[in-house]
């Protein structure tokens, strides 16, 4: 029987996790879950705040950072990193 390997994301300089580029809530939640220490709690709080404050917010992980935006609005992305 083979056990599935559980791998932790690589932490980059500054302690931020290296998460593959992706769109939607899942990659952003994976990024937040991999954030170390105080950054994890802050990431969770910031994500919840953005979701409450911005109806229809779209999420993505690009360039090893979570981004939030609204379709059709240029310059609307903000990173938690």
Order of alpha helices (4+ residues) and beta strands (2+ residues): beta-alpha-alpha-beta-beta-beta
